[in-house]
C-alpha cells in the first residue's frame, strides 16, 4: 500500500493527521533549515503529545492506543546495548507508532549517507500492528530519525516513497494470526493489556485471559533458538495466582530469564508493570526470580504459618442463601484500622468465620500510604465475610495474636516487601500468607 492510498483508506481516517504531518514535514522545502525541532518532536517523546492532539481521545480509548513511555523504553534499550552495537535485528509485534524501535534506532549504527542507512536499517527493523497508518508512522519516524542523524538532507517525494517501501519487514494485521518476527535476533514488545477469551488449545489458562500473556506465548513459540526478548508487561502476569502455569511454561522454554520491577506504566495509564527479559532455548528449563529475594528475614515468621488466609466467600450478587441469619462483614462496615462487631445480618449457607480474626481489603494500590488496611473482628457468632476482604484467622490464640498481627502489618518494611511480591490492584491470599513478619 502506498502512502497516498493509506491516507485515503476509510478505515484509517482517524489516524491520518499524524501521518500527513509527518509526510509533509519530511518533504518540506525548508526541511534542512527550519524543520529540525519538528523532526526531533516526531522521533522523540513529544510524538506522543503530537498524536494525542491529532487523534481524538475517544478513538485512542476505544482502540487502546498507549505509547511506551520514555523511561520504559530507556530501560529496555539499555539492556540491549550489546545487541545494538553488534547490529542485531529487532522486531516489535505490537509496534504502534514505533516508540520502542525508535529507542533502539537512536543508538543503532549508521552508514555513510542517508540512502545507505535506510537500506541498512530496513533489513534490521520490523514490526506488526493492527492499524496500517501506525505501521506507516513507525516507518516514517525511523526515516526521520535517520535523516536527523545524517544532518537533515533534503528528501524528494520519490525518495521518501522508496524509503517507505524498503522497510518491507513491517506488517499490518493481527500478530497472533501471522507468521512474522520469528527470524529476528531480538524482540522488543509492549503488547496490549486487554483481555480475550483463551482458546481451547491453551494449556495454561481458560476463560478471560490477559492478551499480553498470549502475546508472549506467541513470541516464544514463533522464535528461533537464541532470540532475545524484552517486554513490558502488566504486573498481574508476574504475581497473579491464575498465571502461575503461564510462568512455569515460560521457565521451561527459555533461558536467562530476569524480571525488573518498574511501577506505574505512565501518568495516564494506572497499571503497574514489569520488564521481562528472556532468551528462547530448546527447553532446558530455568528458574525465573519473579519476586526479588528478601534478605532481612532473621527473626521473622511467615504469616501463613500462624493464620489461615482466605478470601471472604460472600459474593453479594451470587449470594448462597441459607435459612439462618449470620452477622455480615463487608468493606463498608469494616472500619479502617478499627474494630468491628458486625450487626448487619444475612442468610448465608457458605463458610463463616468465628471471631476473633483480622481482615484486610483486597483492593490495594502500591501508591497508597497504607496498603494493608486492617480491621479486627470481634463477636461470639460466626461471621459471613464479603469477597472484597481477605480473612486472617489465627490457628491458635485469640485477640492478643490478632493485635500483634495488626501491629506487625504496619511495619513500613512489610509494605515494601508486599510491593515486591505483588503490584496489581487486587491482593491474593498467596501474597498475604507468604509475608515475613516480626513481633508475632
C-alpha positions in Angstrom: 0.0 0.0 0.0 1.4 3.4 -0.9 1.4 6.4 1.3 -1.2 8.2 -0.8 -3.5 5.1 -0.7 -3.1 4.8 3.1 -4.1 8.4 3.6 -7.4 7.8 1.8 -8.3 4.4 3.3 -11.7 4.9 5.1 -10.7 2.6 8.0 -7.7 4.7 8.7 -9.2 8.2 8.6 -9.0 8.7 12.4 -5.2 8.3 12.2 -4.3 10.2 9.1 -3.5 13.7 10.6 -0.3 12.4 12.3 0.8 10.7 9.1 0.0 13.8 7.0 2.1 16.0 9.2 5.0 13.5 9.3 4.8 13.2 5.5 4.6 17.0 4.9 7.5 17.7 7.4 9.8 15.2 5.7 9.1 16.7 2.2 9.0 20.5 3.1 11.5 22.6 1.1 12.9 24.1 4.2 13.3 20.8 6.0 17.1 21.1 6.3 16.8 24.7 7.7 13.7 25.1 9.9 12.3 21.6 10.5 14.8 20.2 12.8 12.8 20.9 16.0 9.7 19.5 14.5 11.5 16.4 13.2 13.0 15.8 16.7 9.5 16.1 18.1 8.3 13.3 15.8 11.1 10.9 16.8 11.2 11.8 20.5 8.8 11.5 23.4 6.9 14.6 22.1 5.5 12.3 19.4 3.0 11.1 22.0 1.8 14.6 22.6 1.5 15.2 18.8 -0.6 12.1 18.3 -2.8 12.9 21.4 -3.6 16.3 19.8 -4.2 14.8 16.3 -6.2 11.7 17.2 -9.5 12.1 19.1 -9.5 10.8 22.7 -12.5 8.6 22.0 -10.6 6.8 19.2 -7.5 6.4 21.4 -9.5 5.0 24.3 -11.5 2.7 22.1 -8.5 1.3 20.3 -6.2 1.1 23.4 -3.6 3.4 21.8 -1.0 3.9 24.5 2.6 4.7 23.7 5.6 3.2 25.6 6.9 5.8 28.0 10.4 7.1 27.6 11.6 5.7 30.9 10.4 2.2 30.0 11.9 2.5 26.5 15.3 3.5 28.1 15.3 0.5 30.4 14.6 -1.9 27.6 17.1 -0.4 25.2 19.9 -0.1 27.8 19.7 -3.8 28.4 20.2 -4.4 24.7 23.3 -2.2 24.2 25.5 -5.2 23.2 23.0 -6.4 20.6 22.6 -2.9 19.2 26.4 -2.5 18.9 26.6 -5.9 17.2 24.0 -4.8 14.6 21.4 -7.4 15.6 17.9 -7.2 14.1 14.9 -6.0 16.1 11.2 -6.7 15.8 8.2 -5.3 17.6 5.0 -7.4 17.4 2.7 -4.6 18.5 4.8 -1.6 17.2 2.2 1.2 17.2 4.0 4.3 16.1 7.3 2.7 16.8 8.5 4.1 20.2 10.5 1.0 21.2 12.1 0.6 17.7 12.9 4.4 17.7 14.6 3.9 21.1 16.8 1.2 19.6 17.5 3.2 16.4 18.7 6.2 18.3 21.8 4.2 19.2 22.0 2.0 16.2 24.9 2.2 13.8 24.5 4.3 10.6 26.3 4.1 7.2 28.0 6.8 5.1 24.8 8.6 3.9 21.0 8.5 4.4 20.4 6.3 1.4 22.8 3.6 2.7 21.5 3.9 6.2 17.9 3.4 5.1 18.9 0.3 3.1 20.8 -1.0 6.1 18.1 -0.2 8.7 15.3 -1.6 6.6 16.9 -5.1 6.9 17.3 -4.7 10.6 14.0 -3.4 11.8 10.5 -4.8 11.6 7.1 -4.7 13.3 3.5 -5.5 13.2 0.3 -3.6 14.1 -3.4 -3.9 13.5 -3.5 -0.3 12.1 -1.9 0.4 8.7 -1.3 4.1 9.5 0.6 3.3 12.7 2.8 0.9 10.7 3.5 3.7 8.2 4.1 6.2 11.1 6.7 3.8 12.5 8.5 3.7 9.1 8.3 7.5 8.7 9.7 8.1 12.2 12.6 5.7 11.5 13.3 7.6 8.3 13.1 11.0 10.1 15.5 9.8 12.8 18.0 8.6 10.1 17.7 11.9 8.4 18.4 13.8 11.6 21.4 11.6 12.3 22.7 12.5 8.8 22.3 16.3 9.2 18.8 16.6 7.7 19.4 16.3 4.0 16.6 17.2 1.7 14.3 14.3 0.6 12.2 14.2 -2.6 8.8 12.6 -2.7 10.1 9.8 -4.8 12.9 9.1 -2.4 10.5 9.1 0.5 8.2 6.6 -1.2 11.2 4.4 -1.9 12.4 4.6 1.7 9.0 3.6 3.0 8.8 0.6 0.5 12.3 -0.6 1.6 11.0 -1.1 5.2 9.3 -4.3 4.0 9.6 -6.2 7.3 6.7 -4.3 8.7 3.2 -5.8 8.5 -0.4 -4.7 9.1 -2.5 -7.3 10.7 -3.1 -9.4 13.8 0.3 -10.6 15.1 -1.4 -13.6 16.8 -2.6 -14.8 13.5 0.5 -14.1 11.5 3.8 -15.9 11.0 6.2 -12.9 11.4 9.1 -11.9 13.6 10.5 -15.3 14.4 13.7 -14.9 12.4 14.8 -11.6 14.1 17.6 -11.6 16.7 15.7 -9.6 19.2 12.0 -8.8 20.0 11.0 -5.7 21.9 7.4 -5.6 23.0 4.7 -3.5 24.7 1.8 -5.8 24.0 -1.8 -4.8 24.6 -3.0 -5.1 28.2 -6.6 -6.0 27.4 -8.4 -9.4 27.9 -9.6 -12.1 25.5 -11.1 -15.5 25.9 -8.4 -18.1 25.9 -8.6 -20.6 23.1 -9.5 -24.3 23.8 -5.9 -25.2 22.9 -4.5 -23.0 25.6 -2.7 -25.2 28.2 -2.3 -22.7 31.0 -5.5 -20.7 31.0 -9.2 -20.7 30.3 -11.8 -18.0 30.1 -10.9 -14.3 30.3 -7.2 -14.0 29.9 -4.6 -11.3 29.7 -3.8 -10.6 26.0 -0.2 -9.7 26.9 0.4 -13.2 28.2 -0.9 -14.7 25.0 1.4 -12.3 23.0 4.4 -13.5 25.0 3.5 -17.2 24.4 3.2 -16.4 20.7 6.6 -14.7 20.6 8.3 -17.7 22.2 6.5 -20.3 20.1 7.5 -18.4 16.9 11.1 -17.6 17.8 14.2 -19.1 16.6 16.6 -20.5 19.1 18.6 -17.8 20.9 16.2 -15.0 20.2 16.4 -12.3 22.9 13.0 -11.0 24.2 12.5 -7.8 26.2 8.8 -6.9 27.0 6.9 -4.6 29.3 4.0 -6.5 30.9 1.2 -5.9 33.5 2.2 -7.0 37.0 -0.6 -9.5 37.3 1.4 -11.8 35.0 4.3 -11.8 37.5 2.2 -12.0 40.7 -1.3 -13.3 39.9 -2.1 -16.8 41.0 -4.0 -17.6 37.8 -0.9 -17.0 35.7 1.3 -19.4 37.7 1.1 -22.1 34.9 2.0 -19.4 32.4 5.1 -18.6 34.4 6.0 -22.2 34.7 5.6 -22.6 30.9 8.0 -19.7 30.2 10.6 -21.1 32.6 10.6 -24.4 30.7 11.0 -22.9 27.3 13.6 -20.1 27.9 17.0 -19.3 29.4 18.5 -16.4 31.4 15.1 -15.0 32.4 15.1 -11.9 34.5 12.5 -9.5 35.9 12.8 -5.8 36.6 10.0 -4.1 38.6 9.1 -0.7 37.1 5.9 0.6 38.8 3.1 2.5 37.1 3.1 2.4 33.3 2.6 6.1 32.9 0.8 9.1 34.5 -2.1 8.4 32.2 -2.2 4.6 32.5 -2.8 3.3 36.0 -1.3 -0.1 35.6 1.8 -1.3 37.4 4.2 -3.1 35.1 7.5 -5.0 35.0 10.1 -5.7 32.3 10.7 -9.3 31.4 13.9 -10.4 29.7 14.3 -13.9 28.2 16.3 -15.9 25.6 14.5 -18.6 23.8 16.0 -22.1 24.1 15.4 -25.8 23.3 13.6 -26.1 26.6 16.4 -26.8 29.1 14.4 -25.1 31.7 15.4 -22.4 34.3 14.2 -20.7 37.5 13.0 -17.2 37.0 13.1 -15.0 40.1 9.7 -13.4 39.7 9.9 -11.8 43.2 13.0 -10.1 44.4 14.6 -12.1 47.3 14.2 -10.8 50.8 17.5 -10.7 52.7 16.3 -9.3 56.1 14.1 -12.2 57.3 16.1 -13.0 60.5 13.7 -13.4 63.5 10.7 -13.3 61.1 7.8 -15.7 61.0 5.7 -16.4 57.9 2.1 -15.2 58.3 0.6 -18.3 56.7 2.2 -20.5 59.4 0.2 -18.8 62.1 -3.0 -17.7 60.3 -5.5 -19.3 57.9 -5.8 -16.9 55.0 -9.0 -16.9 52.9 -10.9 -14.6 50.6 -14.3 -13.8 52.0 -16.8 -16.3 50.4 -19.8 -13.9 50.2 -20.4 -12.7 46.6 -23.4 -10.3 47.1 -24.8 -10.7 43.5 -24.4 -14.5 43.7 -25.5 -15.0 47.3 -25.8 -18.6 48.6 -28.8 -18.0 50.7 -29.4 -20.2 53.8 -32.2 -20.5 56.3 -30.3 -18.9 59.3 -29.2 -15.3 59.7 -25.5 -14.6 60.4 -23.6 -11.4 61.1 -22.3 -10.0 57.8 -18.9 -8.1 57.3 -18.2 -6.1 54.2 -15.7 -3.3 53.2 -18.3 -0.7 54.2 -18.9 -1.8 57.8 -15.2 -2.8 58.5 -13.7 0.4 59.9 -10.1 1.1 58.7 -7.7 0.3 61.5 -10.6 -0.2 63.8 -12.7 -2.9 65.5 -15.9 -4.4 64.0 -18.6 -6.3 65.8 -21.0 -6.8 62.8 -24.6 -6.1 63.5 -26.0 -6.4 59.9 -27.1 -9.9 59.1 -27.7 -12.1 56.0 -28.9 -15.6 55.3 -25.8 -17.5 54.1 -25.1 -21.2 53.7 -21.4 -21.0 52.9 -18.3 -20.8 55.1 -18.3 -18.5 58.1 -15.5 -17.4 60.4 -15.7 -17.4 64.2 -14.1 -14.2 65.7 -11.6 -13.1 66.6 -9.9 -12.6 63.3 -8.4 -9.8 61.2 -9.4 -8.7 57.7 -7.7 -6.6 55.1 -9.2 -5.0 52.0 -8.4 -6.9 48.8 -8.3 -3.8 46.6 -4.9 -2.2 47.3 -2.7 0.2 45.3 1.1 0.3 45.7 0.8 4.1 45.7 -1.4 4.1 48.8 0.1 5.4 52.0 -1.3 2.4 53.9 -1.6 -0.6 51.5 -2.7 -3.1 54.2 -5.8 -1.6 55.8 -6.8 -3.9 58.7 -9.9 -4.4 60.8 -10.1 -6.5 64.0 -13.3 -8.5 64.0 -14.8 -9.5 67.4 -18.0 -11.2 68.5 -19.5 -14.5 69.6 -21.2 -15.6 66.4 -19.7 -16.9 63.1 -19.4 -14.1 60.6 -20.2 -14.2 56.8 -17.4 -12.2 55.1 -17.7 -10.4 51.7 -15.3 -11.4 48.9 -13.8 -7.8 48.9 -12.0 -8.7 52.1 -9.2 -11.2 53.0 -9.6 -13.1 56.3 -6.7 -13.9 58.5 -7.9 -16.3 61.2 -5.3 -17.4 63.8 -4.8 -21.2 64.2 -4.1 -20.7 67.9 -4.7 -17.8 70.2 -7.3 -15.0 70.3 -7.4 -11.2 70.3 -3.8 -11.0 71.5 -2.2 -12.5 68.5 -4.6 -10.6 66.2 -3.4 -7.3 67.7 0.2 -8.4 67.3 -0.6 -9.2 63.6 -2.1 -5.7 63.1 0.9 -4.1 64.6 3.3 -6.2 62.5 1.5 -5.3 59.3 2.0 -1.6 60.0 5.8 -2.0 59.6 6.9 0.0 56.5 9.2 -2.9 55.6 6.1 -5.1 55.2 4.6 -2.8 52.7 7.8 -2.6 50.8 8.1 -6.4 50.7 4.5 -6.7 49.6 5.1 -4.3 46.7 7.9 -6.5 45.6 5.6 -9.5 45.7 2.5 -8.0 44.1 1.8 -4.6 42.5 -1.5 -5.3 40.8 -4.7 -3.8 42.3 -6.1 -7.0 43.9 -4.2 -8.7 46.7 -4.0 -12.5 46.6 -4.1 -15.0 49.5 -0.7 -16.2 48.5 0.8 -12.7 48.6 -0.6 -12.3 52.1 0.2 -15.7 53.6 3.8 -15.6 52.3 4.7 -12.3 54.1 7.6 -12.4 56.6 6.7 -10.6 59.8 8.4 -9.6 63.1 7.0 -9.2 66.5 4.4 -12.1 66.5 
